[in-house]
Amino acid sequence: MFKLLRLFSALFSMSLRRSVTFRTDMLFELLLTLVAAASSLAALSVVYTRTDTLGGWTPGEAIALLGTFQVVSGLRTVFVEPNIEWFGEQVKSGKFDAVLVQPAPAIFLASLGACAPISLIQVALGLAVVAFGVVHAAVALTVVGVLAWLVLVVTATVIMWATRVIIAAVVFWAFGLSLDVVYDAIWQFARYPVQIYRQPLQLIFTYLLPVALVATVPVDVLARGGGLAAVPIAIAIAAAACLAAGLVWRAGLRRYTSATS
């Protein structure tokens, strides 16, 4: 574990040094992130011109939820997508063999071996949006609530990583099948409170496809007095997702080996 952490730190440091040399790209990324955040906030404000609450959520609470969604989405863009978006092509072309011979777990190198530190701008801006939403909602923060929010954001990130690995591993069985578009479409549902969706979607997004864990549950605990029971439940779901990802990955590797032997 510590070896992987040192490797991860070294890879991130190398990517960060590479990114800061392209200052124009950083400014462009900042501009795009600001425009995207402003557009999302503007869309949310339009909704609240026609209603006082959205699924029981006040404007400030919804802003904090949007910010949390941006934080987790930013972490996805920084650490996961730079690897997963090329994974299918590597498997189909046979270049994945180079990953298998490295002295590190293939699942780590294939899903976290590269990163895009420049997108940390999105994470920082998301945190600012969360802070703005909390102030707007006049929430009295507590240390326990903030810590619970942090833990839930981490578990949401872990679940996101595990589910992306599972989706990407489908290529081991079906080279021509890509579920990235489907995953991205489902992911976008997390930018709004799950309470706005009718049944059975609300049940599906809470229990079957844990979209609620991305932003709704963390902000519910942080700003709406949600119960802390969500924390151990989220941790258990994250552990189960990691276990499932490992099992699917190992099954896929056996398939890949037999296909290229």
C-alpha positions as CSV (number, residue, x, y, z in Angstrom):
1,M,0.0,0.0,0.0
2,F,2.7,2.5,1.0
3,K,4.6,1.6,-2.2
4,L,1.6,2.4,-4.3
5,L,1.1,5.7,-2.4
6,R,4.7,6.7,-3.1
7,L,4.3,5.7,-6.8
8,F,1.1,7.7,-7.0
9,S,2.8,10.7,-5.4
10,A,5.7,10.5,-7.8
11,L,3.4,10.2,-10.9
12,F,1.3,13.1,-9.7
13,S,4.4,15.3,-9.0
14,M,5.7,14.6,-12.4
15,S,2.4,15.4,-14.1
16,L,2.1,18.6,-12.0
17,R,5.6,19.8,-13.1
18,R,4.7,19.1,-16.7
19,S,1.4,21.0,-16.4
20,V,2.8,24.2,-14.8
21,T,5.1,24.6,-17.8
22,F,2.1,25.2,-20.0
23,R,0.7,28.4,-18.4
24,T,-1.5,29.3,-21.4
25,D,-3.2,25.9,-21.0
26,M,-3.8,26.7,-17.3
27,L,-5.3,30.0,-18.1
28,F,-7.5,28.5,-20.7
29,E,-8.6,25.7,-18.3
30,L,-9.4,28.4,-15.7
31,L,-11.5,30.3,-18.2
32,L,-13.5,27.2,-19.3
33,T,-14.1,26.2,-15.7
34,L,-15.3,29.6,-14.7
35,V,-17.7,29.7,-17.7
36,A,-19.0,26.2,-17.0
37,A,-19.6,27.1,-13.3
38,A,-21.2,30.4,-14.2
39,S,-23.5,28.6,-16.7
40,S,-24.5,26.0,-14.1
41,L,-25.2,28.6,-11.4
42,A,-27.2,30.7,-14.0
43,A,-29.3,27.7,-14.9
44,L,-30.0,27.0,-11.3
45,S,-31.0,30.6,-10.6
46,V,-33.5,30.4,-13.5
47,V,-35.1,27.3,-11.9
48,Y,-35.5,29.2,-8.6
49,T,-37.2,32.1,-10.2
50,R,-40.2,29.8,-10.6
51,T,-40.1,27.9,-7.3
52,D,-38.8,28.5,-3.8
53,T,-37.5,25.0,-3.3
54,L,-36.4,22.2,-5.6
55,G,-37.3,18.8,-4.2
56,G,-37.3,20.4,-0.8
57,W,-33.9,22.0,-1.3
58,T,-33.4,25.8,-0.9
59,P,-31.3,27.7,-3.4
60,G,-28.2,27.8,-1.1
61,E,-28.4,24.1,-0.4
62,A,-28.7,23.4,-4.2
63,I,-25.7,25.6,-4.8
64,A,-23.7,23.6,-2.3
65,L,-24.8,20.4,-4.0
66,L,-23.7,21.7,-7.3
67,G,-20.3,22.7,-5.9
68,T,-19.9,19.2,-4.4
69,F,-20.8,17.7,-7.8
70,Q,-18.1,19.9,-9.3
71,V,-15.5,18.7,-6.7
72,V,-16.1,15.0,-7.4
73,S,-16.3,15.6,-11.1
74,G,-13.0,17.5,-10.9
75,L,-11.4,14.6,-9.1
76,R,-12.7,12.3,-11.8
77,T,-11.2,14.5,-14.5
78,V,-7.9,14.8,-12.7
79,F,-7.2,11.2,-11.7
80,V,-9.5,8.7,-13.6
81,E,-10.4,9.9,-17.0
82,P,-6.9,10.5,-18.3
83,N,-6.4,6.8,-18.0
84,I,-9.8,5.3,-18.7
85,E,-10.5,7.2,-21.9
86,W,-7.6,5.4,-23.5
87,F,-8.0,2.0,-21.9
88,G,-10.3,0.5,-24.5
89,E,-8.0,1.4,-27.3
90,Q,-5.0,-0.1,-25.5
91,V,-6.8,-3.4,-25.0
92,K,-7.9,-3.6,-28.6
93,S,-4.5,-2.7,-30.0
94,G,-2.5,-5.0,-27.7
95,K,-0.6,-2.0,-26.1
96,F,-2.1,-3.1,-22.8
97,D,0.7,-5.8,-22.7
98,A,3.1,-3.0,-21.7
99,V,1.0,-2.3,-18.6
100,L,1.0,-6.0,-17.6
101,V,4.8,-6.3,-17.5
102,Q,5.2,-3.3,-15.2
103,P,6.2,-4.0,-11.5
104,A,3.0,-2.6,-10.1
105,P,-0.6,-3.8,-10.1
106,A,-2.1,-3.5,-13.6
107,I,-5.4,-2.1,-12.2
108,F,-3.5,0.8,-10.6
109,L,-1.5,1.7,-13.6
110,A,-4.4,1.3,-16.0
111,S,-6.8,3.5,-14.0
112,L,-4.5,5.8,-12.0
113,G,-1.2,5.8,-13.8
114,A,-1.6,9.2,-15.3
115,C,-3.3,12.4,-14.2
116,A,-4.3,15.9,-15.3
117,P,-3.4,18.2,-12.4
118,I,-4.5,21.2,-14.4
119,S,-8.1,20.2,-13.7
120,L,-7.6,20.7,-10.0
121,I,-8.8,24.2,-10.9
122,Q,-12.3,22.6,-11.2
123,V,-11.9,21.1,-7.7
124,A,-10.9,24.4,-6.2
125,L,-13.7,26.2,-7.9
126,G,-16.2,23.6,-6.7
127,L,-15.0,24.1,-3.1
128,A,-15.6,27.8,-3.6
129,V,-19.1,27.1,-4.9
130,V,-19.8,24.9,-1.9
131,A,-18.7,27.7,0.5
132,F,-20.9,30.2,-1.3
133,G,-23.9,27.8,-1.1
134,V,-23.4,27.3,2.6
135,V,-23.2,31.0,3.2
136,H,-26.3,31.6,1.0
137,A,-28.2,29.0,3.0
138,A,-27.1,30.5,6.3
139,V,-26.0,27.1,7.5
140,A,-24.3,26.8,10.9
141,L,-21.5,24.4,10.2
142,T,-20.2,22.0,12.7
143,V,-16.8,20.2,12.8
144,V,-18.6,16.8,12.7
145,G,-20.7,17.9,9.7
146,V,-17.6,19.2,7.7
147,L,-15.7,16.0,8.5
148,A,-18.6,13.8,7.5
149,W,-18.9,15.8,4.2
150,L,-15.2,15.2,3.5
151,V,-15.5,11.5,4.2
152,L,-18.6,11.2,2.0
153,V,-16.8,13.1,-0.9
154,V,-13.9,10.7,-0.6
155,T,-16.2,7.6,-0.6
156,A,-18.1,9.1,-3.6
157,T,-14.7,9.5,-5.4
158,V,-13.8,5.9,-4.6
159,I,-17.2,4.6,-5.8
160,M,-16.7,6.7,-9.0
161,W,-13.3,5.1,-9.6
162,A,-14.6,1.6,-9.0
163,T,-17.6,1.9,-11.3
164,R,-15.4,3.5,-14.0
165,V,-13.1,0.5,-13.8
166,I,-16.0,-1.9,-14.0
167,I,-17.4,-0.1,-17.0
168,A,-14.0,0.1,-18.7
169,A,-13.4,-3.6,-18.1
170,V,-16.3,-4.5,-20.3
171,V,-13.9,-4.1,-23.2
172,F,-12.2,-7.4,-22.2
173,W,-15.4,-9.2,-23.3
174,A,-16.7,-6.9,-26.1
175,F,-14.0,-4.9,-27.9
176,G,-16.5,-2.9,-29.9
177,L,-18.7,-1.9,-26.9
178,S,-18.2,1.4,-25.1
179,L,-20.4,2.4,-22.2
180,D,-18.7,5.7,-21.6
181,V,-21.6,7.7,-23.0
182,V,-24.1,5.9,-20.9
183,Y,-22.0,6.4,-17.8
184,D,-21.6,10.1,-18.5
185,A,-25.3,10.5,-19.0
186,I,-26.1,8.8,-15.7
187,W,-23.4,10.9,-14.0
188,Q,-25.1,14.1,-14.9
189,F,-28.1,13.2,-12.8
190,A,-26.0,13.7,-9.8
191,R,-25.8,17.5,-10.2
192,Y,-29.4,17.8,-8.9
193,P,-31.0,16.5,-5.6
194,V,-32.3,13.0,-6.1
195,Q,-35.6,14.1,-4.5
196,I,-36.6,15.9,-7.7
197,Y,-36.8,12.6,-9.6
198,R,-40.0,10.6,-9.5
199,Q,-40.2,7.0,-8.5
200,P,-38.8,4.6,-9.4
201,L,-35.9,6.8,-10.6
202,Q,-35.3,8.1,-7.0
203,L,-35.0,4.5,-5.7
204,I,-32.7,3.6,-8.6
205,F,-30.4,6.6,-8.1
206,T,-30.3,5.9,-4.3
207,Y,-29.8,2.2,-4.1
208,L,-29.2,0.6,-7.5
209,L,-27.0,3.3,-9.1
210,P,-25.7,5.3,-6.2
211,V,-25.9,8.7,-7.9
212,A,-27.2,10.2,-4.6
213,L,-23.8,9.5,-3.0
214,V,-22.0,11.8,-5.4
215,A,-23.5,15.1,-4.0
216,T,-26.9,14.7,-2.5
217,V,-25.9,12.7,0.5
218,P,-22.8,14.7,1.4
219,V,-24.6,18.0,1.3
220,D,-27.6,16.6,3.1
221,V,-25.3,15.7,6.0
222,L,-23.4,19.0,5.7
223,A,-26.2,21.5,5.4
224,R,-29.5,19.9,5.9
225,G,-29.1,18.0,9.2
226,G,-28.9,14.6,7.5
227,G,-28.1,11.7,9.8
228,L,-24.5,10.5,10.2
229,A,-25.7,7.0,9.5
230,A,-25.0,7.8,5.9
231,V,-21.3,7.8,6.5
232,P,-20.7,4.1,7.4
233,I,-23.3,3.1,4.8
234,A,-21.3,5.0,2.1
235,I,-18.0,3.5,3.3
236,A,-19.5,0.0,3.1
237,I,-20.8,0.7,-0.4
238,A,-17.4,2.0,-1.5
239,A,-15.7,-1.1,-0.1
240,A,-18.2,-3.3,-2.0
241,A,-17.6,-1.3,-5.2
242,C,-13.9,-1.8,-4.9
243,L,-14.3,-5.5,-4.3
244,A,-16.6,-5.8,-7.3
245,A,-14.1,-3.8,-9.4
246,G,-11.3,-6.1,-8.4
247,L,-13.3,-9.2,-9.2
248,V,-14.4,-7.9,-12.6
249,W,-10.8,-6.8,-13.4
250,R,-9.3,-10.1,-12.6
251,A,-11.9,-11.9,-14.6
252,G,-11.2,-9.5,-17.5
253,L,-7.5,-10.1,-17.3
254,R,-8.0,-13.9,-17.6
255,R,-10.1,-13.2,-20.7
256,Y,-7.4,-10.9,-22.1
257,T,-4.6,-13.4,-21.5
258,S,-6.5,-16.2,-23.2
259,A,-7.4,-14.0,-26.2
260,T,-3.7,-13.0,-26.8
261,S,-1.9,-16.2,-26.0
